């Protein structure tokens, strides 16, 4: 969500798997041979970052099922990476560049995010980092009838072409839509090697019960959930269940759709923020999230390169312990408006002019 400030192998013909069919289609469509995806495993803690940030060390977490290491701050793309074709988008390239050079690797997107996948694919390729990113994607459509997977397969192929990939790292059921039908499909894709991990997502609190049910009984690799310094409901059931069952956790809406920044507008950081290495409010909010033992990676989004520099800076320095986490929450509770945040309009002061907003405007009553 945007956070800008204010099985078996299915055979197709003799000796040809469905994965090979997909890979061929992607390479032809994109005109390239794709590099291998990120796959090394190291212990959790801190890691050296290759490339421009080689000498820097970043906070990492591990995927419980495999111990594969991931930097704890990722990059979301909802609305922020959605640009009407032909409109300027150099700022997106710069956001991705700063994210990468700051040690970020996890990028979350979806075919429902307008041109988001296209922006990720184009700029990752231009920057030469396509095969180094850890891509988490989503799917929600199955087919024309029960157990028909034609729509899902078409969506997967489209995503691979847009992202210039022959494999998706994590494929998630988008907001639990058709979840009972899609999870078995994802298991098949994992067995075939089309995806590496599978998971489910949601961001709305009324669905936290069903989301927790899937974590507890779904044999998943990942869950993506709404969690922030303000909205901590995930701590009650979803995060403990993920820890107990070895499910990695991605966190969406860490800034509450930019409303947290509106709440702290005009307020300076508390002095104790220095103890956790937070030099701005973004890092203050993000460090609380990624310090939770069950959380694998937070995925804030932005259109602003300077804000991305602030966000990715949360990968450096110490993290708060339990006592400090409590202190951070208590401080926010002293700031006027924090208790009313849920009633505030999302993305205050922000305008997103992508294909999603354009389509939405066509269906709004005049004057609204």
C-alpha positions as CSV (number, residue, x, y, z in Angstrom):
1,X,0.0,0.0,0.0
2,X,1.3,3.5,-0.7
3,X,3.0,5.2,2.1
4,X,4.1,8.4,0.6
5,X,4.5,11.0,3.3
6,X,1.4,13.6,3.7
7,X,2.4,-32.5,-7.1
8,X,3.9,-34.0,-10.2
9,X,5.2,-32.4,-13.3
10,X,2.6,-31.8,-16.0
11,X,4.0,-32.8,-19.4
12,X,3.3,-30.8,-22.6
13,X,4.4,-33.0,-25.5
14,X,7.4,-35.3,-25.2
15,X,9.8,-34.2,-22.5
16,X,8.4,-30.6,-22.2
17,X,7.1,-29.3,-18.9
18,X,4.6,-26.5,-18.4
19,X,7.4,-24.5,-16.8
20,X,9.5,-24.7,-20.0
21,X,6.5,-23.6,-22.0
22,X,6.1,-20.6,-19.7
23,X,9.8,-19.8,-19.7
24,X,9.8,-19.8,-23.5
25,X,6.8,-17.6,-23.8
26,X,8.3,-15.1,-21.3
27,X,11.7,-15.0,-23.1
28,X,10.1,-14.5,-26.5
29,X,7.7,-11.8,-25.2
30,X,10.5,-9.9,-23.4
31,X,13.3,-10.5,-25.9
32,X,15.7,-11.7,-23.2
33,X,17.2,-14.7,-21.4
34,X,16.4,-14.3,-17.7
35,X,18.9,-14.5,-14.9
36,X,18.5,-16.9,-11.9
37,X,16.4,-15.6,-9.0
38,X,17.8,-14.9,-5.6
39,X,18.2,-18.2,-3.7
40,X,21.1,-18.1,-1.3
41,X,20.5,-18.8,2.4
42,X,22.3,-17.3,5.3
43,X,21.5,-17.0,9.0
44,X,19.2,-14.1,10.1
45,X,20.7,-11.0,11.6
46,X,22.8,-8.7,9.4
47,X,24.2,-9.2,5.9
48,X,26.6,-7.5,3.6
49,X,24.9,-5.9,0.6
50,X,26.5,-6.5,-2.8
51,X,27.0,-3.8,-5.4
52,X,27.0,-0.1,-4.6
53,X,26.2,-0.7,-1.0
54,X,28.8,-3.5,-0.6
55,X,30.3,-2.2,2.6
56,X,27.0,-1.6,4.4
57,X,25.3,-4.0,6.6
58,X,21.6,-4.4,6.8
59,X,19.0,-6.0,9.1
60,X,17.8,-9.3,7.7
61,X,15.2,-12.0,8.6
62,X,14.9,-15.6,7.4
63,X,12.1,-17.4,5.7
64,X,11.3,-20.1,8.4
65,X,10.7,-23.0,5.9
66,X,14.1,-22.6,4.2
67,X,16.2,-20.2,6.2
68,X,16.7,-18.1,3.1
69,X,17.7,-14.6,4.1
70,X,15.8,-11.4,3.2
71,X,16.4,-7.8,4.0
72,X,13.7,-6.7,6.5
73,X,12.5,-3.7,4.5
74,X,10.9,-4.2,1.1
75,X,9.1,-2.1,-1.5
76,X,5.3,-2.0,-2.2
77,X,3.9,-0.8,-5.5
78,X,0.1,-0.3,-5.1
79,X,-0.9,3.0,-6.7
80,X,2.7,4.4,-6.4
81,X,4.1,2.4,-9.4
82,X,0.9,2.8,-11.5
83,X,1.5,5.3,-14.2
84,X,-0.7,6.1,-17.3
85,X,1.4,5.1,-20.3
86,X,3.2,8.0,-21.7
87,X,3.3,10.0,-18.4
88,X,6.7,10.7,-16.7
89,X,7.9,7.9,-14.5
90,X,11.6,8.5,-14.0
91,X,10.9,9.0,-10.3
92,X,10.0,5.3,-10.1
93,X,13.3,4.3,-11.5
94,X,15.0,6.4,-8.9
95,X,12.9,4.9,-6.1
96,X,14.0,1.4,-7.2
97,X,17.6,2.5,-7.6
98,X,17.8,3.9,-4.1
99,X,15.9,0.9,-2.7
100,X,18.4,-1.5,-4.3
101,X,21.5,0.5,-3.3
102,X,20.2,0.8,0.2
103,X,20.1,-3.0,0.5
104,X,16.4,-3.7,-0.4
105,X,15.5,-6.8,-2.3
106,X,11.9,-7.7,-1.7
107,X,9.4,-6.1,-4.1
108,X,5.7,-6.7,-3.7
109,X,3.3,-6.2,-6.6
110,X,0.1,-7.5,-8.3
111,X,-1.6,-7.6,-11.7
112,X,-4.3,-5.6,-10.0
113,X,-2.0,-2.7,-9.4
114,X,-2.4,-1.1,-12.8
115,X,0.9,-0.7,-14.5
116,X,2.8,-1.6,-11.3
117,X,4.3,-4.9,-12.6
118,X,5.4,-3.2,-15.8
119,X,7.2,-0.5,-13.9
120,X,9.0,-3.0,-11.8
121,X,10.0,-5.2,-14.8
122,X,11.1,-2.3,-17.0
123,X,13.3,-0.5,-14.4
124,X,14.7,-3.7,-12.8
125,X,15.9,-4.7,-16.2
126,X,17.3,-1.3,-17.0
127,X,19.2,-1.3,-13.7
128,X,20.5,-4.9,-14.3
129,X,18.9,-6.3,-11.1
130,X,16.0,-8.4,-12.5
131,X,17.3,-11.7,-11.3
132,X,18.5,-10.3,-7.9
133,X,15.1,-9.0,-6.7
134,X,12.8,-11.2,-4.6
135,X,9.4,-10.7,-6.2
136,X,6.2,-11.3,-4.3
137,X,3.2,-11.3,-6.5
138,X,-0.5,-12.0,-6.3
139,X,-3.4,-13.8,-8.0
140,X,-7.1,-13.8,-7.5
141,X,-8.9,-15.2,-10.6
142,X,-9.3,-18.9,-11.3
143,X,-11.4,-19.6,-14.4
144,X,-14.8,-19.8,-16.0
145,X,-15.9,-22.7,-13.8
146,X,-14.9,-24.5,-10.6
147,X,-11.5,-26.0,-10.8
148,X,-10.8,-24.3,-14.2
149,X,-7.3,-22.8,-13.8
150,X,-7.2,-21.0,-17.2
151,X,-7.5,-17.5,-15.9
152,X,-4.9,-18.2,-13.2
153,X,-2.4,-19.5,-15.8
154,X,-3.0,-16.5,-18.0
155,X,-2.4,-14.2,-15.1
156,X,0.8,-16.0,-14.2
157,X,2.1,-15.8,-17.8
158,X,1.3,-12.1,-18.0
159,X,3.1,-11.4,-14.7
160,X,6.2,-13.3,-15.8
161,X,6.3,-11.3,-19.1
162,X,5.8,-8.0,-17.4
163,X,8.4,-8.7,-14.7
164,X,10.9,-10.3,-17.1
165,X,11.0,-13.5,-15.0
166,X,10.7,-17.2,-15.6
167,X,9.8,-17.8,-11.9
168,X,8.0,-15.8,-9.2
169,X,9.5,-16.0,-5.7
170,X,6.2,-15.8,-3.8
171,X,2.7,-16.1,-5.3
172,X,-0.1,-15.0,-2.9
173,X,-3.8,-15.3,-3.0
174,X,-4.9,-11.7,-3.3
175,X,-7.1,-10.7,-0.3
176,X,-8.3,-14.3,0.1
177,X,-10.3,-14.1,-3.1
178,X,-11.2,-17.6,-4.4
179,X,-8.7,-18.9,-1.8
180,X,-10.0,-22.4,-1.6
181,X,-9.6,-22.8,-5.3
182,X,-6.3,-21.0,-5.8
183,X,-4.2,-22.4,-3.0
184,X,-4.3,-25.9,-4.6
185,X,-3.3,-24.3,-7.9
186,X,-0.4,-22.6,-6.2
187,X,0.8,-25.9,-4.7
188,X,0.9,-27.4,-8.2
189,X,2.8,-24.4,-9.5
190,X,5.3,-24.8,-6.7
191,X,5.8,-28.5,-7.5
192,X,6.4,-27.6,-11.1
193,X,8.9,-24.9,-10.2
194,X,6.9,-21.9,-11.5
195,X,6.8,-20.3,-8.0
196,X,9.1,-20.8,-5.1
197,X,6.7,-20.1,-2.2
198,X,3.0,-19.6,-1.7
199,X,0.9,-17.5,0.6
200,X,-2.3,-15.5,1.3
201,X,-2.9,-11.8,1.9
202,X,-5.4,-9.3,3.4
203,X,-5.3,-5.8,4.8
204,X,-8.8,-5.4,6.2
205,X,-9.4,-6.1,9.8
206,X,-12.7,-8.0,9.4
207,X,-10.8,-10.6,7.5
208,X,-8.1,-11.2,10.1
209,X,-10.1,-14.2,11.4
210,X,-10.1,-16.1,8.1
211,X,-6.6,-15.0,7.4
212,X,-5.5,-16.5,10.8
213,X,-7.4,-19.7,10.0
214,X,-5.3,-20.1,6.8
215,X,-2.1,-19.5,8.7
216,X,-3.0,-22.1,11.3
217,X,-4.2,-24.8,8.9
218,X,-3.1,-23.9,5.4
219,X,0.5,-25.2,5.4
220,X,1.6,-21.9,3.8
221,X,5.0,-20.4,3.3
222,X,4.0,-16.7,3.6
223,X,1.2,-14.6,4.9
224,X,0.8,-10.9,4.2
225,X,-1.1,-8.8,6.8
226,X,-1.8,-5.2,7.8
227,X,0.3,-4.2,10.8
228,X,1.6,-0.9,12.1
229,X,2.3,1.0,15.3
230,X,-1.3,2.0,15.2
231,X,-3.0,-1.2,14.1
232,X,-1.6,-4.1,16.1
233,X,-4.4,-6.6,15.9
234,X,-2.1,-9.0,14.1
235,X,-0.2,-9.5,17.3
236,X,-3.2,-11.3,18.9
237,X,-3.4,-14.3,16.6
238,X,-1.8,-14.0,13.2
239,X,1.8,-13.3,14.2
240,X,1.8,-15.9,17.0
241,X,0.3,-18.5,14.6
242,X,2.9,-17.6,11.9
243,X,5.7,-18.0,14.4
244,X,4.4,-21.3,15.7
245,X,3.9,-22.8,12.2
246,X,7.0,-21.4,10.5
247,X,5.2,-19.0,8.2
248,X,7.0,-15.9,6.9
249,X,5.2,-12.6,7.4
250,X,5.1,-9.7,5.0
251,X,3.6,-6.5,6.4
252,X,1.5,-4.2,4.3
253,X,0.2,-0.7,5.2
254,X,3.0,0.0,7.7
255,X,2.3,3.8,7.5
256,X,-1.5,3.4,7.4
257,X,-1.8,4.8,3.9
258,X,0.3,7.9,4.9
259,X,-2.0,8.8,7.7
260,X,0.7,8.2,10.3
261,X,2.7,11.0,8.8
262,X,-0.3,13.4,9.0
263,X,-0.7,12.6,12.7
264,X,3.0,13.5,13.4
265,X,3.1,16.5,11.2
266,X,4.8,19.3,13.1
267,X,6.1,16.9,15.8
268,X,9.8,16.2,16.3
269,X,11.0,12.7,17.0
270,X,11.3,11.8,20.7
271,X,14.9,11.9,22.0
272,X,14.8,8.1,22.7
273,X,14.5,7.5,18.9
274,X,18.3,7.8,18.8
275,X,18.6,4.6,20.9
276,X,17.2,2.6,17.9
277,X,19.0,4.6,15.2
278,X,15.8,6.2,13.9
279,X,16.5,9.6,12.3
280,X,13.0,10.2,10.9
281,X,9.4,9.2,11.5
282,X,9.5,6.6,8.7
283,X,12.3,4.7,10.4
284,X,10.6,5.0,13.8
285,X,7.5,3.4,12.5
286,X,9.3,0.7,10.4
287,X,11.7,-0.3,13.1
288,X,8.9,-1.1,15.5
289,X,7.3,-3.4,12.8
290,X,10.4,-5.3,11.8
291,X,11.6,-5.7,15.4
292,X,8.7,-8.1,16.0
293,X,10.2,-11.7,16.0
294,X,7.5,-13.1,13.7
295,X,7.8,-10.3,11.0
296,X,10.0,-11.1,8.0
297,X,9.7,-8.0,5.9
298,X,7.7,-4.7,5.8
299,X,6.8,-3.4,2.4
300,X,6.2,0.4,2.4
301,X,5.6,2.1,-0.9
302,X,6.4,5.6,-2.1
303,X,6.6,7.7,-5.3
304,X,9.2,10.0,-3.8
305,X,12.9,9.0,-4.0
306,X,13.9,11.0,-0.9
307,X,11.2,9.2,1.1
308,X,12.5,5.9,-0.2
309,X,15.9,6.8,1.2
310,X,14.3,7.4,4.5
311,X,12.4,4.1,4.4
312,X,15.3,1.9,3.4
313,X,17.4,3.6,6.1
314,X,15.4,1.5,8.6
315,X,17.6,-1.4,7.6
316,X,20.5,0.0,9.5
317,X,21.2,0.3,13.2
318,X,19.7,-1.4,16.3
319,X,16.1,-2.5,16.7
320,X,13.8,-1.8,19.7
321,X,13.4,-4.5,22.3
322,X,10.1,-5.3,23.9
323,X,10.3,-2.5,26.5
324,X,11.3,0.1,23.8
325,X,8.4,-1.1,21.6
326,X,6.0,-0.3,24.4
327,X,7.6,3.0,24.9
328,X,7.2,3.9,21.2
329,X,3.5,3.1,21.3
330,X,2.9,5.0,24.5
331,X,4.6,8.1,22.9
332,X,2.3,7.9,19.9
333,X,-0.7,7.7,22.2
334,X,0.3,11.2,23.5
335,X,0.0,12.8,20.1
336,X,-3.4,14.3,19.2
337,X,-5.2,12.4,16.4
338,X,-3.4,9.1,16.8
339,X,-6.5,7.6,18.4
340,X,-8.6,8.9,15.5
341,X,-6.3,7.8,12.7
342,X,-8.7,5.1,11.4
343,X,-11.3,7.8,10.6
344,X,-8.9,9.9,8.6
345,X,-9.0,9.9,4.7
346,X,-6.2,7.8,3.2
347,X,-3.2,9.4,1.5
348,X,-3.8,12.9,2.9
349,X,-2.4,15.5,0.4
350,X,-1.4,12.9,-2.1
351,X,-2.7,12.4,-5.7
352,X,-2.1,9.2,-7.7
353,X,-2.8,9.5,-11.4
354,X,-2.5,6.0,-12.8
355,X,-4.8,3.7,-14.7
356,X,-6.5,2.6,-11.4
357,X,-7.5,6.1,-10.4
358,X,-8.5,6.9,-13.9
359,X,-10.8,3.9,-14.1
360,X,-12.2,4.6,-10.6
361,X,-13.1,8.2,-11.6
362,X,-15.2,6.9,-14.4
363,X,-17.5,5.1,-11.9
364,X,-17.8,7.9,-9.3
365,X,-20.9,10.1,-9.3
366,X,-20.4,13.6,-10.6
367,X,-18.9,15.9,-8.0
368,X,-17.3,13.2,-6.0
